[in-house]
Amino acid sequence: MNRLQGKIVLITGAAAGIGKASALRFAKEGAVVGLLDLNPAGIEVAEAIRTQGGQAEFIQADVSDATVQQEAIESLVASLGGVDVLYNNAGGATPLDDHLLKMPLEEFDRAIGLNLFGPFAGCRFVIPHMEQRGGGSIINTASIRSMIGTAGADAYTAAKGGIVTLTRALALQCAPKKIRVNAIAPGAVMTERVKALMAGGNDSGPTEALVNRHLLGLGTPEDVADVALFFASEDSRWVTGQILPVDGGASAV
């Protein structure tokens, strides 16, 4: 307990799934939590944290819109008193993402905007605040699809591959300022969204072949939140530039 006492954390995509689980976990560890999500259900997550005695604020924002994201971040930083940890969790396959010969080209822009440009912009807006506080931790979200070959959702896969190299580049650039930059590469996690994709047979969801690769079965949002806590806390003080698969062994197959 109290591994994040005194820390101010911003989490994107915090209204559901991994983001919600992480927000609740971080708050239990003493963090003050700022939540961003396009989904208005984020206000319920903030209320749940406050009900449990924690401190949290929510701003509805589309992180793929740089102006909107910057305004939300600046508002939360001013209200909460700074930022020590940024968890770029928002993302996911877009509705028409598919094999590149089948998908509309415009879908590539949507996937990049949500999964790569959004985190890129978030880092740009947060790093100056972390520098003022003498350091911090940035956690990006890659994917098992960026670590192994999988078919379908080609735009999403390209975006997550960009997250891997962005994370390593920022780790080099930010180390002199004592800012750690790492990424989590989740496998198939049974969020409500993933359950719906699998039930609907959508190709942008986990394929049967990918699901079967998970040696320890499919994960839960809490499985990933525990790893995010490690990167957010001082337990990872000597770790930067790393891409950690959290995938039930899928990348080992």
N, C-alpha and C positions, 0 to 999 in steps of 0.2 A: 504494500500500500504506500501511497504518497510518493511514488516514483516520479511524478510530474508536479509535485507541490511547487507553487510559485511560477509555473510555466504558463504562457499564453499560447494557445494552439488554434490555428485556423484549419478547418477541414472543408474541402469542397465535395459536393455530392453527398452531403451529410444527412439527407432526409430518409434514406432507406439503405438496406443491405450493409455492405462493408463500412460505408461512411457512418451510418447510424450506430453500428456496433462499436466502431472506434470512438465515436463521440462519447458514448456512454461509458466505455472502458477508460478513456482518458480522464473523464470527469471524476470517476471513482478513485483515480490515482492522484487527484488534487489539482488537475489542470483547470484553468479558465478557458472555456471553449467558445470560439466563434464559428458559426455554421453558415455555409453558403450552399444553396441548391436552387435550381429552377422549380423544383417540386415544393409547393407550399407546406407540405407535411413536415418540413424541417422545423416549423414552429412548435410542433408537438414534441419533437426530440428535445428542443431547448426547454420546453415546459417540464418534460420528464426529468431532465437534469436538475432544474431548479427545485422541483418537488423533492428530490433526494438530497437537497442541501447544497448543490453545486451552483456554479455561475456559468451561464451560457446566454449567448445572443444569436439570433438568426436573421439573415438577410436573404431575401429571394433574389437570385441573380443567375443569369446565363453566362457561364464562364467562357463560352466561345465568343462572346462579345467583349472585346478588350476594355472598352469604355465602361461598360456596366460592371465588369469584374473589378476594375481599378477603383471605381467609386465605392463598391461594396467593401473591398479590402481596406481602403483608407478610412471608411466609416467605422469598421470594426476595430482597426488599430487605434483610432482616436478614442473610441469608447472603452476599449478593454485595457488600453495603456501600453500597447506594443505588440510584438509577436516574436515568439521563440521557436515555434515549430509550424511549418506549413505541410499539410498532407494533401497533395494533389490527387484526390481520389475520384473526382468526377470523370465519367467517361462511359464507354460502352459502344457496342456495334450499333450503327444507324439502320433504320428500317429496310432500306433497299440495298444494303451492302451485300455483295455476292462475289462470285467469280468475276474477274475484271472484264471478261468478254460479255457478261450478262448485265452488269450493273450500269446505271446511268453515270456518266462521268461526273455529274454534279454531286453525286453521293460521296465521291472522294473528298471534295471540299468540306462536306459536312462532317465526315469522319475525322479528317485532320483538324478541323476547327475545334471539335469537342475533345479529342484524345491527345492532340499534340500542341496545337496553338494555345488552347486553354491553359495547360500546365506551364508552357513556355512563358505566357504572359503573367501568370501568377508568380512565377519565380522572379521575373523582372520587377514586379511591383513590391514584392516582399523583401528581397535581398537587401535593399538600402536600409530598411527598418531593422533587420537582423544585424547589419554592420554597426548600427548605432548602439545596439545592446551588447556588442562584443562577441557575437556568434549566434549559432542556432542550428537547426536541423530541418532539412527539406526531404520529404518522402514522396517520391513519384510513384505512379502506378503503371507498370508495364503489363505483361501478360504472358502466359505460357505460350501463346501464339508467336511471341517475339523470340522465343528460345528454341522452338522446334518447328518443323515443317507441318503445317495443317492446311487443308483445302477450304476455300470459301472465306467470306468476310475479308477480302483482300485489302480493302482500304483500311479497315481496323488493324489488320496485321501490320501494314506499312506504318501506320501511325504509332503503334506500340514499339516497333523497331526503332523509330525515331526517339522515343522516350529513353530507350536503352543508351543510345549514344549521347543524347542530351544530358542524361544523368552523369555520365562519365566526364563529359566536357566541363560541366558546372562544378563537379567535384574538384577538378584541377584548378579552376578559376577561383573558387570560393575558399579553398583550404587556407590561404594566407589570412583570411578574415575569420577563421575558426567556425566556418559554416560547413556542416557535413551534408552531403547530398547522396542519397541512396534510393533504390527503387525496389518495390515488391512486384514479383511476377506471379500473380495468382493463377491457379488452375481453375477447374470448373467448381465454382462456389454456388451453393444452392440458395441464391437470393430469390425473392419473389419474381424478379424480372427474368432470371434464367429459367425458373420453373415454367413461366409462361411461354418463353421461346421454345423450350423443349416440348411442351405440350402441343404447341402449334406447328411443330415441324419446321420452324424457321431456320434457314441455313446459317444465319448469323449467330445462332446459339451453338452450344457445344455439340459436336457431331458424336455419333455413337462410338466411333473409333477413338475420339479424344477422351470421352468419358471412360472407356474401358482401359485406357492407359494409367488411370489413377490407382496405384497399387494399394493405397489406404482408403479408397472410396472417395466420394465427393466431399468437398469441404463445406464449412459453415462460415458465415461472416465473422464469427467470433475467432475462428482459427486465424484469419488474416489480421484481425484487430490486435491479437496478442503479439504478432510480429511487428506491426506498426508501432505498438507501445515500446518495443525494444529499440527501434530506430528513433523514436521521439525522446526517449530517456537518455540519461547519462550512461546507461549500460553499454551504449554503442559509441562511446566517446572516441574510440580509436578505430572507427569503421567509417569509410567514405568511398564513394565511387563503386559501390557494390550493387549487383542486381541479384536479389535473393528469390529463387523460385519457392513458392508456397503452394504446392501442387499435389500433395499426396503421393509423390514419387513419379509423377507423369513424365518429367523431363529425364528420368533415369532409364526409361524404357527405350 
